[in-house]
Amino acid sequence: MRFGKAIFLVGVACILFGGCSGKKDSTLKVYSIIHESETEVICDLFTKKTGIQVQYLRASTGELVNRLISEKDNPQADVLFGGATSYHLLARDAGALEPYVSPEAAGYPDYALSADGSYTGFCVLTLGIGYNTGRFAEKFPDVEVPRTWDDLLNERFKGEIVLTNPQASSTAYLFVQNQLQRLGMDGGWDYLSALAPLVGQFPDSGSAPAKLLGTGEYSIGVSYLHMMAKYKDQGFDVDYVAPPRSVGDVDCIAITRNAAHMEEAKKFVDFILSAEAQEVLSGLNYTIPANPRAKLKEGSITLDQIDLIDYDSKAAADQKSQVLARWAEVVD
């Protein structure tokens, strides 16, 4: 199934970007990890403001970063839009990114900036535990809502937890690293080995757990807090907890090395890093803008509500292949 999907994406990239025919045009090409509807809104706004047309291919983090690396000698996209820091570090270390320091990044917090300008964070990502209030009360009338990561290891929750697949999604890989860095390698793998059999589904999309909670298909899910805040504010039967000792990261944007539309790509990065664009994104997805001049969407989680560990994104990037290989053994 995954192999077939990969072939399909190759065909889509050729059709959308014209890369397989060798033809070039003046349209900016974007690989987007951001949700389809949000990508469309932000790209349309960019076109309206600049006159630059945009074509985008939307897929999961793992798929697009792997594609970007494999295409580094003949890039088919100009920009990688979205994805956690560790994935941008992988692309950078593979020689697939072009350093660019945008003037819009002036005054940004250090956690959103790369030392060499290879990527820049535009919104803050934090993990949490979500639950469908009605289904949880029905299934577990005498059990408290899990409020820490360790609370998820209750055997009674078996089959009622949804967690994204870390081999496809940066959301779930961040969760895996959260446990490894919170508990240490041995303790982290003990935790993950105990949790995996309790999980009812491992979808590939990072947005899936919040959606499945919203539709009442599962009682408990691990997802980004901003996604669960969005569903709750929209009236779904969803609530959430910000567990102590969680990780925080940033969604990043980067330009591909030897991008065919370099000047247009720089303008797109400038736009995404602006207060205007980040307020639009926050209004759509409840994320915390990295731009200190941008206003936060009402109802969003703020950083002072979260207890964060000192997350090592470089270690997460360096360990990725080994960690995912071991994860496959744990799940099997």
C-alpha positions as CSV (number, residue, x, y, z in Angstrom):
1,M,0.0,0.0,0.0
2,R,2.8,2.4,0.9
3,F,4.8,1.5,-2.2
4,G,1.8,2.1,-4.4
5,K,1.2,5.4,-2.8
6,A,4.9,6.4,-3.4
7,I,4.5,5.6,-7.1
8,F,1.3,7.7,-7.2
9,L,3.2,10.6,-5.7
10,V,6.0,10.4,-8.3
11,G,3.3,10.7,-11.0
12,V,1.6,13.6,-9.2
13,A,4.9,15.4,-8.9
14,C,5.6,15.0,-12.6
15,I,2.2,16.3,-13.5
16,L,2.1,19.2,-11.1
17,F,5.7,20.3,-11.4
18,G,6.7,19.3,-14.9
19,G,10.0,18.1,-13.6
20,C,10.0,14.8,-15.4
21,S,9.8,16.4,-18.8
22,G,12.6,18.8,-18.1
23,K,10.4,21.8,-18.8
24,K,10.6,24.9,-16.7
25,D,8.1,27.7,-16.1
26,S,7.9,30.7,-13.8
27,T,5.6,29.1,-11.2
28,L,7.0,28.6,-7.7
29,K,7.0,24.9,-6.7
30,V,6.3,24.0,-3.1
31,Y,6.5,20.7,-1.2
32,S,4.0,21.3,1.7
33,I,3.7,19.3,4.9
34,I,1.1,21.8,6.1
35,H,-2.6,20.7,5.8
36,E,-4.1,21.0,2.3
37,S,-6.7,23.7,3.2
38,E,-4.1,25.8,5.0
39,T,-1.6,25.5,2.2
40,E,-4.2,26.6,-0.3
41,V,-5.2,29.7,1.7
42,I,-1.6,30.8,2.4
43,C,-0.4,30.2,-1.2
44,D,-3.4,32.1,-2.6
45,L,-2.7,35.0,-0.3
46,F,1.0,35.0,-1.4
47,T,-0.1,35.0,-5.0
48,K,-2.5,37.9,-4.4
49,K,0.2,40.0,-2.7
50,T,3.1,39.2,-5.1
51,G,1.6,38.1,-8.4
52,I,3.7,34.9,-8.2
53,Q,1.9,31.7,-9.0
54,V,2.3,28.7,-6.8
55,Q,1.9,25.0,-7.3
56,Y,2.2,22.7,-4.4
57,L,2.4,19.0,-3.6
58,R,1.0,18.1,-0.2
59,A,2.1,14.9,1.5
60,S,3.5,13.6,4.9
61,T,6.8,14.8,6.3
62,G,8.7,11.6,5.7
63,E,7.6,11.3,2.1
64,L,8.4,14.8,1.1
65,V,11.8,15.0,3.0
66,N,12.8,11.7,1.4
67,R,11.8,13.0,-2.0
68,L,13.7,16.3,-1.5
69,I,16.8,14.4,-0.6
70,S,16.6,12.0,-3.5
71,E,16.0,14.9,-5.9
72,K,18.9,17.1,-4.5
73,D,20.9,16.9,-7.8
74,N,17.8,17.8,-9.8
75,P,15.3,19.6,-7.5
76,Q,11.7,19.4,-8.5
77,A,10.5,21.9,-5.8
78,D,11.8,25.2,-4.7
79,V,10.6,25.3,-1.1
80,L,9.9,22.8,1.7
81,F,7.0,24.2,3.7
82,G,6.6,22.7,7.1
83,G,8.1,19.8,9.0
84,A,9.9,19.6,12.4
85,T,13.5,20.7,13.0
86,S,14.9,17.2,12.9
87,Y,13.6,16.6,9.4
88,H,15.1,19.8,8.1
89,L,18.4,18.9,9.7
90,L,18.3,15.6,7.8
91,A,17.7,17.5,4.5
92,R,20.4,20.0,5.3
93,D,23.0,17.3,6.2
94,A,22.1,15.5,2.9
95,G,23.0,18.7,1.0
96,A,19.4,19.4,-0.1
97,L,18.9,22.9,1.4
98,E,20.0,26.4,0.4
99,P,20.9,28.7,3.3
100,Y,18.8,31.9,3.4
101,V,18.5,34.4,6.3
102,S,15.3,36.3,5.8
103,P,15.0,39.9,7.0
104,E,11.7,38.9,8.4
105,A,13.5,36.7,10.9
106,A,15.0,39.7,12.8
107,G,14.0,39.4,16.5
108,Y,13.0,35.8,16.2
109,P,13.6,33.6,19.3
110,D,16.8,31.4,19.1
111,Y,14.8,28.2,19.0
112,A,13.3,29.1,15.7
113,L,16.6,29.9,14.0
114,S,19.2,27.5,12.5
115,A,22.8,28.5,13.0
116,D,23.6,28.5,9.2
117,G,20.3,29.8,7.9
118,S,19.3,26.5,6.3
119,Y,15.8,26.7,7.7
120,T,13.7,28.9,9.9
121,G,10.8,28.0,12.3
122,F,7.5,29.8,11.7
123,C,5.3,28.2,14.4
124,V,5.7,26.3,17.6
125,L,4.6,22.7,17.9
126,T,3.8,21.0,21.2
127,L,2.4,17.5,21.9
128,G,-0.4,16.6,24.2
129,I,-3.0,13.9,25.1
130,G,-6.5,14.4,23.7
131,Y,-9.7,12.5,24.5
132,N,-13.2,12.3,23.3
133,T,-15.1,13.3,26.4
134,G,-18.3,11.3,25.7
135,R,-16.6,8.1,24.6
136,F,-14.1,8.2,27.4
137,A,-16.8,8.6,30.0
138,E,-18.8,5.8,28.5
139,K,-15.8,3.4,28.2
140,F,-14.0,4.3,31.4
141,P,-16.6,5.7,33.9
142,D,-14.3,4.9,36.9
143,V,-11.0,6.0,35.4
144,E,-9.4,9.4,35.5
145,V,-8.4,11.1,32.2
146,P,-4.7,10.5,31.6
147,R,-2.8,13.6,32.6
148,T,0.8,12.4,32.2
149,W,2.6,10.3,29.5
150,D,2.9,7.5,32.0
151,D,-0.9,7.5,32.6
152,L,-1.3,6.1,29.0
153,L,0.1,2.8,30.1
154,N,-3.1,1.7,31.7
155,E,-3.9,-1.8,30.3
156,R,-7.6,-0.9,30.3
157,F,-7.0,1.6,27.4
158,K,-6.0,-1.2,25.0
159,G,-7.5,-0.6,21.6
160,E,-8.8,2.9,22.6
161,I,-5.6,4.9,21.8
162,V,-4.7,6.3,18.4
163,L,-1.1,7.3,17.7
164,T,0.4,8.4,14.4
165,N,3.0,6.2,12.7
166,P,6.4,7.7,13.4
167,Q,7.9,6.2,10.2
168,A,5.6,8.5,8.2
169,S,4.8,11.4,10.5
170,S,7.0,14.0,12.2
171,T,4.3,14.3,14.9
172,A,4.7,10.7,16.0
173,Y,8.5,10.8,15.7
174,L,8.5,13.8,18.0
175,F,6.4,11.7,20.4
176,V,8.9,8.8,20.3
177,Q,11.8,11.2,20.9
178,N,9.8,12.8,23.7
179,Q,9.9,9.5,25.6
180,L,13.5,8.6,24.7
181,Q,14.7,12.0,25.9
182,R,12.4,12.2,28.9
183,L,13.3,8.7,30.2
184,G,16.6,7.9,28.6
185,M,17.1,5.3,25.9
186,D,16.5,2.2,28.1
187,G,13.6,3.7,30.0
188,G,12.2,5.3,26.8
189,W,12.2,2.0,24.9
190,D,10.6,0.2,27.9
191,Y,7.8,2.8,27.8
192,L,7.3,2.6,24.0
193,S,7.3,-1.2,24.2
194,A,4.6,-1.1,26.8
195,L,2.5,1.4,25.0
196,A,2.6,0.0,21.4
197,P,0.3,-3.0,22.2
198,L,-2.3,-0.7,23.6
199,V,-2.6,1.4,20.5
200,G,-5.6,0.6,18.3
201,Q,-4.4,2.4,15.1
202,F,-1.2,3.9,13.7
203,P,-2.4,6.2,10.9
204,D,0.3,7.9,8.7
205,S,-1.1,11.4,8.9
206,G,-0.3,13.7,11.8
207,S,-3.7,15.2,11.7
208,A,-5.5,11.8,12.0
209,P,-5.6,11.3,15.8
210,A,-7.3,14.6,16.5
211,K,-9.9,13.9,13.7
212,L,-10.5,10.4,14.9
213,L,-11.1,11.8,18.4
214,G,-13.5,14.4,17.0
215,T,-15.5,11.7,15.2
216,G,-15.6,9.6,18.4
217,E,-13.8,6.6,16.9
218,Y,-11.3,6.5,19.8
219,S,-11.2,7.6,23.4
220,I,-7.6,8.8,23.6
221,G,-5.1,10.2,21.1
222,V,-1.6,11.8,21.0
223,S,-1.5,14.8,18.8
224,Y,-0.3,18.4,18.6
225,L,-2.1,20.5,21.2
226,H,-3.0,23.2,18.6
227,M,-4.9,20.7,16.6
228,M,-7.0,19.5,19.5
229,A,-7.6,23.1,20.6
230,K,-8.9,23.8,17.1
231,Y,-11.4,20.8,17.2
232,K,-12.5,21.7,20.7
233,D,-13.1,25.4,19.7
234,Q,-15.1,24.2,16.7
235,G,-17.5,22.3,19.0
236,F,-16.3,18.8,18.7
237,D,-16.6,16.5,21.8
238,V,-12.8,16.8,22.4
239,D,-10.7,18.0,25.3
240,Y,-7.0,17.8,25.9
241,V,-4.2,17.8,28.5
242,A,-0.7,19.3,28.3
243,P,1.3,16.6,30.1
244,P,4.4,17.6,32.1
245,R,7.8,16.8,30.6
246,S,6.7,17.3,27.0
247,V,8.7,18.4,23.9
248,G,8.4,21.6,22.0
249,D,9.6,22.1,18.4
250,V,9.0,24.4,15.5
251,D,7.5,23.9,12.0
252,C,10.1,25.1,9.6
253,I,10.5,26.4,6.1
254,A,13.5,26.1,3.8
255,I,14.7,26.6,0.3
256,T,16.0,23.7,-1.8
257,R,19.5,23.9,-3.0
258,N,19.8,25.0,-6.7
259,A,16.1,25.9,-6.7
260,A,14.9,26.8,-10.2
261,H,13.0,29.9,-8.8
262,M,15.4,31.1,-6.2
263,E,14.2,34.7,-5.9
264,E,10.5,33.7,-5.8
265,A,11.4,31.1,-3.1
266,K,13.1,33.8,-1.0
267,K,10.0,36.0,-1.3
268,F,7.8,33.0,-0.2
269,V,10.0,32.5,2.8
270,D,9.9,36.2,3.7
271,F,6.1,36.0,3.4
272,I,5.7,32.9,5.6
273,L,8.0,34.5,8.3
274,S,5.9,37.7,8.3
275,A,3.5,38.6,11.1
276,E,0.7,38.8,8.6
277,A,1.1,35.2,7.3
278,Q,1.6,33.8,10.7
279,E,-1.5,35.4,12.1
280,V,-3.4,33.9,9.1
281,L,-2.0,30.5,9.9
282,S,-2.7,30.8,13.6
283,G,-6.3,31.8,12.8
284,L,-6.6,28.6,10.7
285,N,-4.8,26.1,12.9
286,Y,-4.4,27.6,16.3
287,T,-0.6,27.3,16.2
288,I,1.7,29.6,18.2
289,P,3.5,32.0,15.8
290,A,7.3,32.1,16.0
291,N,7.2,35.8,14.9
292,P,7.1,37.8,18.1
293,R,5.1,40.5,16.3
294,A,2.3,38.2,15.4
295,K,-0.9,38.0,17.4
296,L,-2.0,34.6,18.8
297,K,-5.4,33.1,17.8
298,E,-7.8,33.4,20.8
299,G,-8.3,29.9,22.3
300,S,-4.8,28.7,21.4
301,I,-2.4,27.1,23.9
302,T,0.3,29.4,25.1
303,L,3.9,28.3,25.9
304,D,3.5,29.3,29.6
305,Q,0.9,26.6,29.9
306,I,3.3,23.8,29.0
307,D,6.1,22.1,30.9
308,L,8.8,21.4,28.3
309,I,12.0,19.3,28.5
310,D,15.2,20.6,26.8
311,Y,14.6,18.9,23.5
312,D,17.7,18.0,21.5
313,S,16.6,18.2,17.8
314,K,20.0,17.4,16.5
315,A,20.1,14.1,18.4
316,A,16.7,13.3,17.1
317,A,17.9,13.8,13.6
318,D,21.1,11.8,14.1
319,Q,19.3,8.9,15.6
320,K,16.4,8.8,13.2
321,S,17.2,5.7,11.1
322,Q,18.2,3.6,14.1
323,V,15.2,4.7,16.2
324,L,12.7,4.0,13.4
325,A,14.3,0.6,12.8
326,R,13.9,-0.3,16.4
327,W,10.4,1.1,16.4
328,A,9.5,-1.3,13.6
329,E,10.7,-4.2,15.8
330,V,8.6,-2.9,18.7
331,V,5.4,-2.7,16.7
332,D,5.9,-6.1,15.0
